[in-house]
Amino acid sequence: MTQGVWLPVLLIVLGGAAIAVQAPVNGALGRSLQSPLAAAAVSFGIGFACLLALTVMSGSGALGQLAGAPAWQLAGGLLGAFYVWAMVSSISTLGVVTALAALILGQLGAALVIDHLGAFGLAVQPISPKRIAAVALVAAGLFLSRV
């Protein structure tokens, strides 16, 4: 990897670690509230408030551009909400390793298709035997996490 790639990779690795910690924390909140849905809403609410404050403090004025964004681009919030709810609902049953293995398998399977199609304006990255093997190894890891 080139030197300019290391910082983004590090950020994503730290983001992955944050997801690993977020899942059981949100699961515990779901048990405290006796509602995975309420826990997901609280988690998103706190995250929203934090990001909104940082955006406003940055002074970029980016939120003024929101009206010009295509409606489909707002689906990311819905997808994120679904992910958080699904994780809160499942983490106590599956455990962190299995839940994250399932999450990563879903991400990689969708990513194969998105890359292959060049969806959402991304460069096309064809499906290859190596990429299929990478996803299959994650699937094997998911299986092994439960046996």
C-alpha positions as a LaTeX table, in Angstrom:
\begin{tabular}{lrrr}
\hline
Residue & $x$ (\AA) & $y$ (\AA) & $z$ (\AA) \\
\hline
Met1 & 0.00 & 0.00 & 0.00 \\
Thr2 & 1.16 & 3.51 & $-0.72$ \\
Gln3 & 1.89 & 5.92 & 2.12 \\
Gly4 & $-1.19$ & 8.04 & 1.37 \\
Val5 & $-3.43$ & 5.01 & 1.98 \\
Trp6 & $-2.32$ & 4.26 & 5.54 \\
Leu7 & $-4.27$ & 7.05 & 7.27 \\
Pro8 & $-7.60$ & 6.13 & 5.65 \\
Val9 & $-6.95$ & 2.45 & 6.43 \\
Leu10 & $-6.16$ & 3.32 & 10.05 \\
Leu11 & $-9.37$ & 5.37 & 10.31 \\
Ile12 & $-11.42$ & 2.45 & 8.96 \\
Val13 & $-9.70$ & 0.00 & 11.33 \\
Leu14 & $-10.51$ & 2.31 & 14.24 \\
Gly15 & $-14.07$ & 2.61 & 12.92 \\
Gly16 & $-14.29$ & $-1.18$ & 12.89 \\
Ala17 & $-13.08$ & $-1.28$ & 16.48 \\
Ala18 & $-15.72$ & 1.32 & 17.34 \\
Ile19 & $-18.41$ & $-0.91$ & 15.81 \\
Ala20 & $-17.14$ & $-3.84$ & 17.88 \\
Val21 & $-17.49$ & $-1.76$ & 21.06 \\
Gln22 & $-20.73$ & $-0.06$ & 19.95 \\
Ala23 & $-22.57$ & $-3.34$ & 19.44 \\
Pro24 & $-22.40$ & $-4.65$ & 23.03 \\
Val25 & $-22.84$ & $-1.15$ & 24.48 \\
Asn26 & $-26.02$ & $-0.68$ & 22.44 \\
Gly27 & $-27.09$ & $-4.23$ & 23.34 \\
Ala28 & $-26.75$ & $-3.39$ & 27.03 \\
Leu29 & $-28.77$ & $-0.21$ & 26.47 \\
Gly30 & $-31.44$ & $-2.30$ & 24.74 \\
Arg31 & $-31.65$ & $-4.55$ & 27.80 \\
Ser32 & $-31.79$ & $-1.53$ & 30.14 \\
Leu33 & $-34.58$ & 0.05 & 28.10 \\
Gln34 & $-36.18$ & $-3.34$ & 27.40 \\
Ser35 & $-36.41$ & $-2.32$ & 23.75 \\
Pro36 & $-33.84$ & $-2.79$ & 20.97 \\
Leu37 & $-35.75$ & $-0.25$ & 18.89 \\
Ala38 & $-35.59$ & 2.42 & 21.61 \\
Ala39 & $-31.89$ & 1.69 & 22.13 \\
Ala40 & $-31.22$ & 2.13 & 18.42 \\
Ala41 & $-33.16$ & 5.41 & 18.45 \\
Val42 & $-31.19$ & 6.72 & 21.44 \\
Ser43 & $-27.89$ & 5.66 & 19.85 \\
Phe44 & $-28.77$ & 7.40 & 16.61 \\
Gly45 & $-30.05$ & 10.47 & 18.44 \\
Ile46 & $-26.82$ & 10.91 & 20.35 \\
Gly47 & $-24.77$ & 10.31 & 17.22 \\
Phe48 & $-26.92$ & 12.79 & 15.28 \\
Ala49 & $-26.54$ & 15.47 & 17.95 \\
Cys50 & $-22.77$ & 15.01 & 18.02 \\
Leu51 & $-22.36$ & 15.12 & 14.25 \\
Leu52 & $-24.72$ & 18.08 & 13.88 \\
Ala53 & $-22.78$ & 20.05 & 16.48 \\
Leu54 & $-19.45$ & 19.26 & 14.78 \\
Thr55 & $-20.87$ & 20.18 & 11.37 \\
Val56 & $-22.19$ & 23.52 & 12.62 \\
Met57 & $-18.94$ & 24.27 & 14.48 \\
Ser58 & $-16.93$ & 23.56 & 11.32 \\
Gly59 & $-18.63$ & 26.54 & 9.70 \\
Ser60 & $-18.64$ & 24.84 & 6.30 \\
Gly61 & $-22.27$ & 25.64 & 5.50 \\
Ala62 & $-22.56$ & 22.17 & 3.97 \\
Leu63 & $-26.04$ & 21.61 & 5.38 \\
Gly64 & $-27.27$ & 24.42 & 3.12 \\
Gln65 & $-26.64$ & 22.09 & 0.18 \\
Leu66 & $-29.01$ & 19.43 & 1.51 \\
Ala67 & $-32.00$ & 20.62 & $-0.49$ \\
Gly68 & $-30.08$ & 19.95 & $-3.72$ \\
Ala69 & $-29.14$ & 16.38 & $-2.87$ \\
Pro70 & $-31.07$ & 13.60 & $-4.66$ \\
Ala71 & $-33.58$ & 11.89 & $-2.36$ \\
Trp72 & $-31.95$ & 8.45 & $-2.80$ \\
Gln73 & $-28.78$ & 9.78 & $-1.17$ \\
Leu74 & $-30.69$ & 10.23 & 2.08 \\
Ala75 & $-31.25$ & 6.47 & 2.31 \\
Gly76 & $-27.94$ & 6.10 & 4.13 \\
Gly77 & $-29.63$ & 7.19 & 7.34 \\
Leu78 & $-32.30$ & 4.53 & 6.93 \\
Leu79 & $-29.69$ & 1.87 & 6.20 \\
Gly80 & $-27.66$ & 2.91 & 9.23 \\
Ala81 & $-30.74$ & 2.82 & 11.43 \\
Phe82 & $-31.54$ & $-0.68$ & 10.20 \\
Tyr83 & $-27.99$ & $-1.83$ & 10.90 \\
Val84 & $-27.99$ & $-0.44$ & 14.46 \\
Trp85 & $-31.41$ & $-1.95$ & 15.22 \\
Ala86 & $-30.39$ & $-5.33$ & 13.74 \\
Met87 & $-27.20$ & $-5.38$ & 15.80 \\
Val88 & $-28.93$ & $-4.33$ & 19.03 \\
Ser89 & $-31.56$ & $-7.02$ & 18.45 \\
Ser90 & $-29.02$ & $-9.79$ & 17.78 \\
Ile91 & $-25.85$ & $-9.12$ & 19.76 \\
Ser92 & $-27.02$ & $-10.79$ & 22.99 \\
Thr93 & $-27.92$ & $-13.98$ & 21.16 \\
Leu94 & $-24.95$ & $-14.19$ & 18.80 \\
Gly95 & $-22.10$ & $-12.60$ & 20.73 \\
Val96 & $-19.79$ & $-9.95$ & 19.32 \\
Val97 & $-17.56$ & $-12.18$ & 17.16 \\
Thr98 & $-20.43$ & $-13.94$ & 15.38 \\
Ala99 & $-22.44$ & $-10.74$ & 14.98 \\
Leu100 & $-19.50$ & $-8.91$ & 13.46 \\
Ala101 & $-18.61$ & $-11.85$ & 11.23 \\
Ala102 & $-22.18$ & $-11.83$ & 9.92 \\
Leu103 & $-22.01$ & $-8.04$ & 9.50 \\
Ile104 & $-18.75$ & $-8.25$ & 7.54 \\
Leu105 & $-20.08$ & $-11.09$ & 5.39 \\
Gly106 & $-23.11$ & $-8.98$ & 4.49 \\
Gln107 & $-20.90$ & $-5.97$ & 3.78 \\
Leu108 & $-18.54$ & $-7.92$ & 1.55 \\
Gly109 & $-21.32$ & $-9.68$ & $-0.36$ \\
Ala110 & $-23.01$ & $-6.36$ & $-1.11$ \\
Ala111 & $-19.64$ & $-4.77$ & $-1.87$ \\
Leu112 & $-18.87$ & $-7.42$ & $-4.50$ \\
Val113 & $-22.06$ & $-6.54$ & $-6.35$ \\
Ile114 & $-21.67$ & $-2.76$ & $-5.90$ \\
Asp115 & $-18.07$ & $-2.86$ & $-7.16$ \\
His116 & $-18.94$ & $-5.14$ & $-10.07$ \\
Leu117 & $-21.75$ & $-2.84$ & $-11.21$ \\
Gly118 & $-19.89$ & 0.38 & $-10.48$ \\
Ala119 & $-23.01$ & 1.42 & $-8.59$ \\
Phe120 & $-23.40$ & 4.89 & $-7.06$ \\
Gly121 & $-20.79$ & 6.39 & $-9.36$ \\
Leu122 & $-17.93$ & 4.17 & $-8.21$ \\
Ala123 & $-15.29$ & 2.74 & $-10.52$ \\
Val124 & $-16.03$ & $-0.80$ & $-11.71$ \\
Gln125 & $-14.07$ & $-3.50$ & $-9.89$ \\
Pro126 & $-14.94$ & $-6.83$ & $-11.51$ \\
Ile127 & $-15.73$ & $-9.90$ & $-9.45$ \\
Ser128 & $-12.71$ & $-12.19$ & $-9.50$ \\
Pro129 & $-11.88$ & $-15.58$ & $-8.02$ \\
Lys130 & $-9.65$ & $-13.88$ & $-5.40$ \\
Arg131 & $-12.47$ & $-11.57$ & $-4.31$ \\
Ile132 & $-14.91$ & $-14.48$ & $-4.11$ \\
Ala133 & $-12.35$ & $-16.41$ & $-2.05$ \\
Ala134 & $-12.02$ & $-13.45$ & 0.34 \\
Val135 & $-15.78$ & $-13.44$ & 0.92 \\
Ala136 & $-15.85$ & $-17.22$ & 1.25 \\
Leu137 & $-13.16$ & $-17.05$ & 3.95 \\
Val138 & $-15.28$ & $-14.61$ & 5.92 \\
Ala139 & $-18.26$ & $-16.98$ & 5.50 \\
Ala140 & $-16.07$ & $-19.79$ & 6.84 \\
Gly141 & $-15.11$ & $-17.57$ & 9.78 \\
Leu142 & $-18.79$ & $-16.94$ & 10.48 \\
Phe143 & $-19.45$ & $-20.69$ & 10.46 \\
Leu144 & $-16.44$ & $-21.40$ & 12.68 \\
Ser145 & $-17.52$ & $-18.75$ & 15.18 \\
Arg146 & $-20.62$ & $-20.82$ & 16.00 \\
Val147 & $-19.34$ & $-24.43$ & 15.98 \\
\hline
\end{tabular}
